[in-house]
Amino acid sequence: MRRTLSVMFSLIISLATLFVVDSAYAQIPADQQLATVRLLLPEGAREHVEFILPSADGDVVHRAGDGEWICRGDRPGDDRLNLSCYTRSAAPFLDRQRELVSQDIRGAAMREVLDQEARSGELQLPAYGLELSASGSLGEDGTLPEEMSVYYLLYIPFATAASIGVSDVAPEDPTVPYLHQAGTHESHIMWMQTVKLSARE
């Protein structure tokens, strides 16, 4: 009997701990996310950024902005903070991607739809567009990460290694830029940087 009660008590404690951790991950205030995402942008772009929070009921504009950059907040529920930003020129393409994903159209099927729409002119592609995707581990109590891995994507639709002089072979060092998806509607130069947030405050 004592052993049974001990096992049950341990289970309750474990579940309670999981609940507390998950709750911490789910409660990152929007203003803290906005402050973090601003640190990832060039200084001149931070003041007028538009910030959107995704939710189960649809996107919510937390802060309207008339600047060049649009940023999106984290979907809670795990132990990482995931943020993204993109220039307005890339918005039609990325919005269409999210729309297809919401319809459960992904991977090769999604790329085929986007390629057809891009080539027909139905989908507006930017001459150039920049996106950054940042991810960092939250603290055990749900505190913000001290540093984040940031992937930069410079979209140049239908670019090839020959046309822009950038290799399309992925390097071993992820900080070295290279051309990904060369020759397609989603051609982009990609590279990674580790950003210490305190150094940008």
N, CA, C and O of each residue as an XYZ file, in Angstrom:
804
protein
N       0.830     -1.204      0.000
C       0.000      0.000      0.000
C       0.870      1.262      0.000
O       0.642      2.194     -0.771
N       1.889      1.264      0.901
C       2.765      2.422      0.950
C       3.499      2.612     -0.373
O       3.680      3.735     -0.844
N       3.918      1.495     -0.963
C       4.622      1.582     -2.249
C       3.705      2.156     -3.324
O       4.132      2.973     -4.141
N       2.430      1.721     -3.321
C       1.469      2.234     -4.300
C       1.268      3.733     -4.141
O       1.250      4.478     -5.121
N       1.114      4.172     -2.868
C       0.930      5.601     -2.608
C       2.173      6.388     -3.014
O       2.075      7.497     -3.540
N       3.344      5.799     -2.763
C       4.586      6.469     -3.125
C       4.700      6.652     -4.636
O       5.104      7.710     -5.120
N       4.331      5.587     -5.380
C       4.366      5.665     -6.848
C       3.384      6.705     -7.351
O       3.703      7.492     -8.242
N       2.167      6.706     -6.767
C       1.151      7.673     -7.184
C       1.608      9.094     -6.885
O       1.401      9.997     -7.696
N       2.229      9.298     -5.726
C       2.694     10.626     -5.345
C       3.781     11.103     -6.310
O       3.786     12.264     -6.721
N       4.693     10.207     -6.668
C       5.763     10.561     -7.596
C       5.194     10.936     -8.962
O       5.665     11.866     -9.616
N       4.170     10.189     -9.376
C       3.542     10.467    -10.657
C       2.877     11.838    -10.647
O       2.980     12.595    -11.612
N       2.192     12.150     -9.545
C       1.527     13.455     -9.432
C       2.544     14.580     -9.493
O       2.327     15.586    -10.169
N       3.677     14.408     -8.772
C       4.723     15.423     -8.781
C       5.284     15.615    -10.189
O       5.523     16.741    -10.623
N       5.491     14.500    -10.899
C       6.026     14.573    -12.259
C       5.076     15.316    -13.185
O       5.494     16.167    -13.970
N       3.790     14.982    -13.083
C       2.799     15.653    -13.917
C       2.708     17.125    -13.588
O       2.585     17.963    -14.481
N       2.769     17.442    -12.303
C       2.712     18.840    -11.893
C       3.908     19.612    -12.430
O       3.779     20.761    -12.852
N       5.079     18.965    -12.409
C       6.281     19.610    -12.931
C       6.155     19.871    -14.425
O       6.517     20.945    -14.907
N       5.645     18.892    -15.151
C       5.443     19.076    -16.581
C       4.476     20.200    -16.855
O       4.675     20.985    -17.783
N       3.429     20.285    -16.056
C       2.438     21.328    -16.250
C       3.051     22.703    -16.038
O       2.793     23.635    -16.799
N       3.862     22.817    -15.001
C       4.500     24.102    -14.716
C       5.433     24.496    -15.844
O       5.438     25.648    -16.277
N       6.236     23.530    -16.330
C       7.162     23.836    -17.408
C       6.424     24.261    -18.659
O       6.773     25.266    -19.278
N       5.381     23.486    -19.044
C       4.622     23.821    -20.237
C       3.960     25.172    -20.107
O       3.902     25.936    -21.070
N       3.453     25.476    -18.906
C       2.818     26.769    -18.689
C       3.832     27.884    -18.874
O       3.516     28.926    -19.448
N       5.070     27.665    -18.380
C       6.098     28.685    -18.540
C       6.381     28.936    -20.012
O       6.510     30.081    -20.445
N       6.476     27.839    -20.786
C       6.732     27.994    -22.208
C       5.599     28.730    -22.906
O       5.826     29.413    -23.904
N       4.399     28.599    -22.400
C       3.239     29.176    -23.072
C       3.004     30.634    -22.698
O       2.103     31.270    -23.245
N       3.794     31.172    -21.781
C       3.486     32.485    -21.251
C       4.552     33.534    -21.530
O       4.787     34.412    -20.700
N       5.188     33.457    -22.667
C       6.132     34.510    -23.039
C       5.329     35.710    -23.521
O       4.673     35.629    -24.559
N       5.368     36.825    -22.788
C       4.555     37.986    -23.164
C       4.907     38.495    -24.558
O       6.061     38.449    -24.986
N       3.896     38.972    -25.241
C       4.093     39.454    -26.606
C       5.100     40.599    -26.653
O       5.890     40.686    -27.594
N       5.083     41.473    -25.658
C       6.014     42.602    -25.648
C       7.464     42.130    -25.536
O       8.363     42.749    -26.106
N       7.697     41.035    -24.801
C       9.050     40.486    -24.710
C       9.487     39.890    -26.039
O      10.643     40.027    -26.441
N       8.558     39.228    -26.718
C       8.873     38.690    -28.041
C       9.194     39.826    -29.013
O      10.141     39.741    -29.796
N       8.397     40.881    -28.951
C       8.627     42.021    -29.833
C       9.989     42.652    -29.550
O      10.728     42.978    -30.480
N      10.322     42.824    -28.272
C      11.620     43.396    -27.918
C      12.755     42.515    -28.427
O      13.786     43.019    -28.873
N      12.562     41.187    -28.359
C      13.590     40.264    -28.835
C      13.744     40.337    -30.343
O      14.857     40.382    -30.866
N      12.623     40.349    -31.027
C      12.696     40.334    -32.492
C      13.305     41.633    -33.018
O      13.960     41.630    -34.060
N      13.099     42.724    -32.319
C      13.705     43.985    -32.742
C      15.229     43.912    -32.718
O      15.901     44.531    -33.543
N      15.771     43.149    -31.763
C      17.220     43.028    -31.669
C      17.809     42.284    -32.859
O      19.004     42.397    -33.134
N      16.985     41.530    -33.561
C      17.457     40.764    -34.712
C      17.494     41.590    -35.989
O      18.079     41.172    -36.988
N      16.870     42.760    -35.956
C      16.765     43.607    -37.141
C      17.835     44.691    -37.148
O      18.402     45.003    -36.102
N      18.117     45.266    -38.309
C      18.995     46.440    -38.356
C      18.405     47.562    -37.488
O      17.186     47.708    -37.402
N      19.264     48.339    -36.855
C      18.796     49.358    -35.919
C      17.778     50.308    -36.547
O      16.802     50.695    -35.903
N      18.003     50.675    -37.783
C      17.106     51.625    -38.436
C      15.741     51.067    -38.756
O      14.832     51.825    -39.098
N      15.570     49.746    -38.654
C      14.296     49.109    -38.998
C      13.471     48.748    -37.777
O      12.340     48.287    -37.927
N      13.994     48.940    -36.573
C      13.346     48.412    -35.379
C      12.095     49.177    -34.969
O      11.132     48.573    -34.497
N      12.093     50.473    -35.140
C      11.009     51.296    -34.590
C       9.673     51.055    -35.275
O       8.631     51.073    -34.621
N       9.691     50.831    -36.579
C       8.446     50.774    -37.345
C       8.062     49.357    -37.776
O       7.276     49.187    -38.708
N       8.605     48.347    -37.110
C       8.310     46.971    -37.483
C       6.862     46.615    -37.136
O       6.323     47.068    -36.127
N       6.253     45.807    -37.979
C       4.920     45.258    -37.692
C       5.113     43.882    -37.057
O       5.934     43.088    -37.515
N       4.343     43.606    -35.991
C       4.538     42.350    -35.264
C       3.226     41.599    -35.181
O       2.217     42.132    -34.720
N       3.249     40.344    -35.636
C       2.058     39.501    -35.721
C       2.228     38.291    -34.819
O       3.280     37.652    -34.812
N       1.183     37.980    -34.059
C       1.192     36.792    -33.213
C       0.297     35.726    -33.841
O      -0.892     35.973    -34.041
N       0.831     34.561    -34.152
C      -0.012     33.472    -34.653
C      -0.796     32.859    -33.504
O      -0.316     32.802    -32.372
N      -2.005     32.401    -33.804
C      -2.820     31.730    -32.792
C      -3.705     30.706    -33.479
O      -3.797     30.668    -34.706
N      -4.356     29.876    -32.672
C      -5.245     28.853    -33.225
C      -6.427     29.486    -33.946
O      -7.021     28.867    -34.829
N      -6.769     30.707    -33.578
C      -7.908     31.392    -34.189
C      -7.496     32.307    -35.329
O      -8.327     33.035    -35.873
N      -6.239     32.278    -35.691
C      -5.765     33.135    -36.767
C      -4.746     34.149    -36.275
O      -4.518     34.282    -35.072
N      -4.140     34.857    -37.206
C      -3.113     35.830    -36.858
C      -3.714     37.055    -36.165
O      -4.813     37.504    -36.490
N      -2.961     37.571    -35.211
C      -3.368     38.783    -34.498
C      -2.245     39.809    -34.640
O      -1.094     39.520    -34.312
N      -2.571     40.984    -35.120
C      -1.571     42.045    -35.241
C      -1.380     42.665    -33.858
O      -2.228     43.415    -33.375
N      -0.260     42.341    -33.239
C       0.025     42.874    -31.903
C       0.489     44.326    -31.984
O       0.169     45.147    -31.125
N       1.246     44.620    -33.032
C       1.708     45.990    -33.232
C       1.701     46.300    -34.716
O       2.422     45.670    -35.491
N       0.888     47.269    -35.115
C       0.868     47.696    -36.507
C       2.125     48.508    -36.793
O       2.628     49.218    -35.922
N       2.616     48.401    -37.994
C       3.814     49.146    -38.361
C       3.813     49.463    -39.838
O       3.227     48.735    -40.640
N       4.474     50.554    -40.197
C       4.532     50.954    -41.603
C       5.947     50.840    -42.151
O       6.265     51.411    -43.194
N       6.795     50.098    -41.441
C       8.168     49.929    -41.890
C       8.317     48.823    -42.919
O       7.335     48.223    -43.355
N       9.549     48.566    -43.297
C       9.851     47.583    -44.334
C       9.699     46.155    -43.838
O       9.513     45.237    -44.636
N       9.780     45.956    -42.494
C       9.828     44.610    -41.953
C       8.531     44.200    -41.273
O       7.879     44.996    -40.598
N       8.174     42.931    -41.470
C       7.060     42.288    -40.769
C       7.654     41.118    -39.994
O       8.419     40.330    -40.550
N       7.306     41.000    -38.713
C       7.824     39.906    -37.902
C       6.674     39.102    -37.318
O       5.581     39.623    -37.096
N       6.936     37.839    -37.076
C       5.932     36.924    -36.548
C       6.447     36.279    -35.268
O       7.611     35.886    -35.178
N       5.565     36.176    -34.282
C       5.927     35.644    -32.981
C       5.892     34.134    -32.921
O       5.648     33.452    -33.916
N       6.141     33.637    -31.735
C       6.293     32.210    -31.474
C       4.954     31.522    -31.285
O       4.012     32.102    -30.745
N       4.882     30.291    -31.732
C       3.760     29.422    -31.369
C       4.166     28.673    -30.098
O       5.101     27.874    -30.147
N       3.505     28.899    -28.974
C       3.948     28.304    -27.708
C       3.722     26.801    -27.670
O       3.015     26.236    -28.505
N       4.348     26.164    -26.668
C       4.108     24.740    -26.461
C       5.352     23.886    -26.420
O       5.280     22.703    -26.088
N       6.513     24.472    -26.757
C       7.738     23.683    -26.646
C       8.801     24.515    -25.940
O       8.513     25.605    -25.445
N      10.021     24.005    -25.894
C      11.070     24.651    -25.112
C      11.947     25.567    -25.952
O      13.083     25.854    -25.573
N      11.435     26.031    -27.090
C      12.199     26.924    -27.944
C      11.377     28.164    -28.303
O      10.150     28.122    -28.390
N      12.087     29.245    -28.505
C      11.480     30.467    -29.005
C      11.818     30.566    -30.484
O      12.988     30.636    -30.858
N      10.788     30.570    -31.324
C      10.969     30.637    -32.772
C      10.323     31.915    -33.300
O       9.118     32.120    -33.157
N      11.129     32.755    -33.901
C      10.670     34.031    -34.424
C      11.098     34.146    -35.886
O      12.088     33.544    -36.300
N      10.345     34.920    -36.658
C      10.731     35.133    -38.047
C      10.393     36.556    -38.464
O       9.467     37.170    -37.934
N      11.149     37.063    -39.408
C      10.917     38.390    -39.964
C      11.145     38.334    -41.468
O      11.908     37.504    -41.961
N      10.481     39.216    -42.182
C      10.681     39.275    -43.629
C      10.308     40.653    -44.138
O       9.494     41.358    -43.540
N      10.913     41.020    -45.243
C      10.601     42.308    -45.853
C       9.237     42.226    -46.545
O       8.788     41.150    -46.939
N       8.599     43.369    -46.680
C       7.260     43.386    -47.283
C       7.269     42.862    -48.713
O       6.258     42.349    -49.193
N       8.386     42.988    -49.384
C       8.473     42.487    -50.757
C       8.313     40.972    -50.817
O       7.861     40.434    -51.828
N       8.683     40.280    -49.736
C       8.568     38.823    -49.700
C       7.232     38.347    -49.147
O       6.945     37.150    -49.166
N       6.408     39.279    -48.649
C       5.171     38.897    -47.956
C       4.198     38.091    -48.829
O       3.688     37.078    -48.350
N       3.912     38.479    -50.082
C       2.947     37.689    -50.873
C       3.355     36.222    -51.018
O       2.517     35.326    -50.916
N       4.647     35.985    -51.257
C       5.139     34.621    -51.419
C       5.020     33.826    -50.120
O       4.539     32.693    -50.126
N       5.456     34.417    -49.008
C       5.432     33.709    -47.728
C       4.005     33.544    -47.204
O       3.688     32.533    -46.578
N       3.150     34.529    -47.455
C       1.741     34.406    -47.058
C       1.075     33.254    -47.807
O       0.280     32.503    -47.243
N       1.416     33.131    -49.086
C       0.835     32.044    -49.890
C       1.336     30.684    -49.391
O       0.580     29.713    -49.367
N       2.601     30.618    -48.998
C       3.123     29.384    -48.408
C       2.303     28.975    -47.188
O       1.885     27.823    -47.071
N       2.076     29.925    -46.277
C       1.324     29.618    -45.056
C      -0.110     29.211    -45.383
O      -0.682     28.344    -44.723
N      -0.684     29.836    -46.398
C      -2.049     29.485    -46.797
C      -2.120     28.039    -47.282
O      -3.056     27.316    -46.939
N      -1.151     27.619    -48.065
C      -1.135     26.242    -48.561
C      -0.902     25.253    -47.424
O      -1.517     24.187    -47.391
N      -0.022     25.600    -46.498
C       0.218     24.723    -45.344
C      -1.059     24.563    -44.531
O      -1.345     23.474    -44.032
N      -1.830     25.644    -44.395
C      -3.089     25.563    -43.651
C      -4.086     24.641    -44.331
O      -5.003     24.127    -43.690
N      -3.904     24.430    -45.652
C      -4.749     23.507    -46.408
C      -4.118     22.119    -46.483
O      -4.577     21.255    -47.231
N      -3.056     21.917    -45.694
C      -2.320     20.650    -45.638
C      -1.683     20.313    -46.982
O      -1.576     19.142    -47.344
N      -1.262     21.335    -47.718
C      -0.509     21.159    -48.954
C       0.936     21.516    -48.633
O       1.251     22.680    -48.386
N       1.803     20.526    -48.635
C       3.173     20.720    -48.169
C       4.182     20.077    -49.129
O       3.814     19.415    -50.100
N       5.460     20.294    -48.825
C       6.527     19.631    -49.541
C       6.487     19.843    -51.045
O       6.288     20.958    -51.527
N       6.680     18.743    -51.783
C       6.749     18.819    -53.237
C       5.444     19.334    -53.838
O       5.463     20.063    -54.829
N       4.310     18.959    -53.244
C       3.011     19.421    -53.752
C       2.898     20.933    -53.632
O       2.407     21.596    -54.546
N       3.348     21.478    -52.512
C       3.305     22.927    -52.330
C       4.232     23.632    -53.310
O       3.859     24.644    -53.904
N       5.437     23.102    -53.478
C       6.389     23.728    -54.411
C       5.847     23.729    -55.833
O       6.065     24.680    -56.583
N       5.140     22.661    -56.208
C       4.572     22.597    -57.555
C       3.508     23.668    -57.757
O       3.472     24.330    -58.794
N       2.638     23.836    -56.754
C       1.592     24.871    -56.838
C       2.229     26.253    -56.938
O       1.845     27.061    -57.784
N       3.203     26.521    -56.070
C       3.851     27.829    -56.061
C       4.580     28.096    -57.369
O       4.557     29.217    -57.876
N       5.228     27.068    -57.919
C       5.952     27.242    -59.169
C       4.997     27.574    -60.307
O       5.273     28.461    -61.114
N       3.872     26.863    -60.373
C       2.889     27.134    -61.425
C       2.330     28.547    -61.302
O       2.184     29.255    -62.299
N       2.021     28.948    -60.083
C       1.447     30.282    -59.867
C       2.474     31.375    -60.153
O       2.125     32.439    -60.663
N       3.747     31.112    -59.822
C       4.799     32.098    -60.075
C       5.036     32.274    -61.569
O       5.170     33.398    -62.054
N       5.088     31.170    -62.290
C       5.364     31.241    -63.724
C       4.193     31.838    -64.504
O       4.393     32.445    -65.555
N       2.978     31.669    -63.995
C       1.806     32.233    -64.681
C       1.601     33.710    -64.345
O       0.833     34.403    -65.013
N       2.289     34.185    -63.310
C       2.110     35.569    -62.883
C       1.032     35.743    -61.834
O       0.813     36.850    -61.343
N       0.353     34.652    -61.483
C      -0.697     34.730    -60.460
C      -0.115     35.070    -59.095
O      -0.734     35.783    -58.305
N       1.083     34.550    -58.825
C       1.758     34.818    -57.565
C       2.850     35.847    -57.798
O       3.730     35.662    -58.638
N       2.781     36.924    -57.047
C       3.765     37.993    -57.169
C       5.039     37.619    -56.418
O       5.020     37.388    -55.209
N       6.139     37.564    -57.152
C       7.427     37.278    -56.542
C       8.253     38.555    -56.485
O       8.170     39.391    -57.385
N       9.050     38.707    -55.430
C       9.896     39.897    -55.340
C      11.118     39.765    -56.233
O      11.603     38.657    -56.464
N      11.622     40.894    -56.737
C      12.911     40.849    -57.413
C      13.971     40.409    -56.403
O      14.866     39.622    -56.712
N      13.842     40.941    -55.193
C      14.652     40.538    -54.053
C      13.748     40.572    -52.818
O      12.847     41.406    -52.722
N      13.992     39.679    -51.895
C      13.270     39.683    -50.628
C      14.124     39.024    -49.578
O      14.831     38.060    -49.870
N      14.072     39.528    -48.355
C      14.906     38.983    -47.290
C      14.038     38.436    -46.168
O      13.063     39.066    -45.757
N      14.400     37.263    -45.680
C      13.716     36.635    -44.553
C      14.768     36.172    -43.551
O      15.855     35.739    -43.933
N      14.436     36.268    -42.275
C      15.291     35.669    -41.259
C      14.432     34.815    -40.346
O      13.299     35.167    -40.020
N      14.994     33.687    -39.943
C      14.304     32.747    -39.071
C      15.210     32.460    -37.884
O      16.320     31.955    -38.054
N      14.740     32.780    -36.680
C      15.564     32.686    -35.484
C      14.982     31.678    -34.502
O      13.765     31.580    -34.342
N      15.867     30.930    -33.846
C      15.427     29.934    -32.880
C      16.442     29.853    -31.733
O      17.653     29.876    -31.949
N      15.906     29.758    -30.499
C      16.775     29.645    -29.339
C      16.080     28.894    -28.221
O      14.851     28.887    -28.143
N      16.852     28.265    -27.360
C      16.300     27.470    -26.253
C      15.858     28.374    -25.113
O      16.599     29.262    -24.691
N      14.650     28.145    -24.619
C      14.171     28.865    -23.452
C      14.831     28.325    -22.190
O      15.260     27.172    -22.146
N      14.909     29.175    -21.158
C      15.407     28.716    -19.879
C      14.425     27.763    -19.226
O      13.276     27.660    -19.657
N      14.869     27.067    -18.189
C      14.012     26.087    -17.527
C      12.744     26.714    -16.964
O      11.713     26.050    -16.853
N      12.820     27.990    -16.611
C      11.639     28.679    -16.083
C      10.930     29.501    -17.149
O      10.114     30.369    -16.840
N      11.253     29.216    -18.414
C      10.591     29.907    -19.507
C      11.189     31.252    -19.842
O      10.581     32.022    -20.585
N      12.381     31.566    -19.310
C      13.029     32.834    -19.625
C      13.539     32.835    -21.060
O      13.745     31.782    -21.663
N      13.739     34.031    -21.591
C      14.158     34.172    -22.973
C      15.571     33.631    -23.189
O      16.383     33.622    -22.264
N      15.862     33.184    -24.403
C      17.201     32.657    -24.684
C      18.259     33.754    -24.641
O      17.966     34.920    -24.905
N      19.494     33.374    -24.307
C      20.592     34.324    -24.301
C      21.150     34.527    -25.704
O      21.681     35.593    -26.016
N      21.033     33.511    -26.544
C      21.473     33.622    -27.920
C      20.523     32.842    -28.828
O      19.804     31.947    -28.382
N      20.538     33.198    -30.098
C      19.649     32.543    -31.050
C      20.415     32.221    -32.328
O      21.291     32.976    -32.750
N      20.072     31.093    -32.934
C      20.587     30.753    -34.257
C      19.685     31.411    -35.289
O      18.478     31.174    -35.309
N      20.270     32.234    -36.138
C      19.492     32.996    -37.110
C      19.896     32.584    -38.522
O      21.061     32.693    -38.905
N      18.924     32.115    -39.282
C      19.142     31.789    -40.687
C      18.614     32.943    -41.540
O      17.473     33.377    -41.381
N      19.458     33.427    -42.443
C      19.097     34.518    -43.341
C      18.861     33.942    -44.737
O      19.650     33.136    -45.232
N      17.771     34.366    -45.356
C      17.437     33.900    -46.702
C      17.190     35.115    -47.585
O      16.244     35.871    -47.367
N      18.044     35.294    -48.576
C      17.893     36.378    -49.544
C      17.289     35.784    -50.814
O      17.974     35.098    -51.573
N      16.000     36.053    -51.040
C      15.295     35.475    -52.183
C      15.657     36.216    -53.467
O      15.575     37.441    -53.548
N      16.057     35.435    -54.462
C      16.307     35.940    -55.815
C      15.688     34.922    -56.769
O      16.378     34.011    -57.228
N      14.393     35.062    -57.075
C      13.693     34.028    -57.849
C      14.412     33.660    -59.149
O      14.852     34.519    -59.913
N      14.512     32.348    -59.364
C      15.067     31.741    -60.576
C      16.562     32.020    -60.767
O      17.096     31.822    -61.858
N      17.229     32.474    -59.716
C      18.670     32.698    -59.810
C      19.411     31.368    -59.909
O      18.955     30.346    -59.394
N      20.562     31.400    -60.582
C      21.429     30.225    -60.670
C      22.826     30.634    -60.209
O      23.130     31.818    -60.065
N      23.652     29.641    -59.985
C      25.025     29.925    -59.576
C      25.735     30.765    -60.635
O      26.516     31.660    -60.310
N      25.457     30.470    -61.894
C      26.105     31.209    -62.983
C      25.612     32.648    -63.070
O      26.387     33.553    -63.379
N      24.327     32.861    -62.801
C      23.758     34.198    -62.991
C      24.145     35.175    -61.890
O      24.175     36.383    -62.125
N      24.446     34.671    -60.678
C      24.774     35.586    -59.584
C      26.163     35.345    -58.992
O      26.593     36.096    -58.117
N      26.868     34.316    -59.453
C      28.223     34.085    -58.999
C      28.345     33.571    -57.580
O      29.348     33.823    -56.912
N      27.333     32.852    -57.109
C      27.357     32.263    -55.773
C      27.193     30.757    -55.911
O      26.332     30.294    -56.660
N      28.003     29.992    -55.201
C      27.960     28.536    -55.305
C      26.603     27.994    -54.861
O      25.989     28.505    -53.925
N      26.146     26.942    -55.558
C      24.904     26.282    -55.170
C      25.182     24.957    -54.454
O      24.295     24.111    -54.336
N      26.407     24.785    -53.982
C      26.792     23.597    -53.210
C      26.816     23.979    -51.734
O      27.503     24.921    -51.341
N      26.063     23.243    -50.921
C      25.990     23.547    -49.493
C      27.358     23.342    -48.842
O      27.936     22.262    -48.962
N      27.885     24.359    -48.156
C      29.189     24.223    -47.503
C      29.066     23.512    -46.159
O      27.975     23.416    -45.597
N      30.184     23.018    -45.652
C      30.170     22.407    -44.322
C      29.930     23.453    -43.244
O      29.291     23.171    -42.230
N      30.438     24.651    -43.460
C      30.273     25.752    -42.506
C      28.961     26.477    -42.812
O      28.855     27.102    -43.868
N      27.963     26.418    -41.933
C      26.674     27.035    -42.225
C      26.696     28.563    -42.259
O      25.726     29.191    -42.683
N      27.811     29.162    -41.807
C      27.896     30.627    -41.853
C      28.322     31.129    -43.231
O      28.289     32.332    -43.491
N      28.720     30.213    -44.112
C      29.132     30.587    -45.469
C      27.910     30.622    -46.386
O      27.206     29.618    -46.496
N      27.638     31.753    -47.048
C      26.453     31.845    -47.916
C      26.549     30.910    -49.123
O      27.621     30.711    -49.694
N      25.401     30.345    -49.492
C      25.338     29.559    -50.724
C      23.928     29.659    -51.299
O      22.990     30.045    -50.603
N      23.792     29.309    -52.565
C      22.509     29.410    -53.254
C      21.737     28.110    -53.094
O      22.202     27.042    -53.493
N      20.544     28.217    -52.501
C      19.695     27.049    -52.256
C      18.510     27.080    -53.230
O      18.011     28.149    -53.582
N      18.073     25.896    -53.655
C      16.961     25.770    -54.613
C      17.234     26.575    -55.887
O      16.360     27.288    -56.380
N      18.431     26.455    -56.401
C      18.842     27.222    -57.575
C      17.934     26.971    -58.774
O      17.509     25.844    -59.031
N      17.651     28.050    -59.498
C      16.867     27.953    -60.727
C      15.375     27.809    -60.537
O      14.651     27.580    -61.506
N      14.895     27.939    -59.307
C      13.462     27.777    -59.041
C      12.852     29.096    -58.549
O      13.548     30.087    -58.330
N      11.535     29.064    -58.387
C      10.843     30.263    -57.895
C      11.290     30.653    -56.493
O      11.157     31.814    -56.106
N      11.822     29.696    -55.719
C      12.231     29.970    -54.340
C      13.750     30.015    -54.180
O      14.258     29.791    -53.082
N      14.475     30.298    -55.250
C      15.924     30.414    -55.157
C      16.291     31.468    -54.114
O      15.732     32.564    -54.099
N      17.232     31.122    -53.252
C      17.650     32.087    -52.233
C      19.062     31.791    -51.767
O      19.484     30.636    -51.709
N      19.786     32.848    -51.436
C      21.084     32.714    -50.795
C      20.829     32.549    -49.302
O      20.063     33.313    -48.714
N      21.463     31.563    -48.692
C      21.204     31.252    -47.290
C      22.507     31.174    -46.500
O      23.516     30.660    -46.986
N      22.467     31.689    -45.286
C      23.587     31.555    -44.368
C      23.069     31.669    -42.939
O      21.950     32.130    -42.713
N      23.884     31.249    -41.980
C      23.481     31.232    -40.575
C      24.440     32.055    -39.725
O      25.630     32.157    -40.023
N      23.900     32.638    -38.665
C      24.709     33.393    -37.724
C      24.173     33.159    -36.316
O      22.959     33.127    -36.115
N      25.059     32.998    -35.345
C      24.645     32.917    -33.953
C      24.663     34.320    -33.359
O      25.691     34.996    -33.374
N      23.516     34.753    -32.834
C      23.379     36.117    -32.333
C      23.228     36.091    -30.820
O      22.294     35.480    -30.300
N      24.138     36.749    -30.111
C      24.009     36.948    -28.680
C      23.166     38.197    -28.465
O      23.589     39.305    -28.794
N      21.968     38.010    -27.908
C      21.003     39.098    -27.801
C      21.510     40.242    -26.939
O      21.230     41.407    -27.224
N      22.261     39.917    -25.875
C      22.737     40.979    -24.980
C      23.694     41.918    -25.682
O      23.815     43.080    -25.293
N      24.380     41.434    -26.715
C      25.333     42.263    -27.438
C      24.652     43.265    -28.354
O      25.295     44.185    -28.860
N      23.353     43.091    -28.568
C      22.628     43.979    -29.481
C      21.699     44.936    -28.755
O      21.026     45.744    -29.395
N      21.648     44.861    -27.446
C      20.747     45.731    -26.684
C      21.253     47.173    -26.688
O      20.624     48.050    -26.097
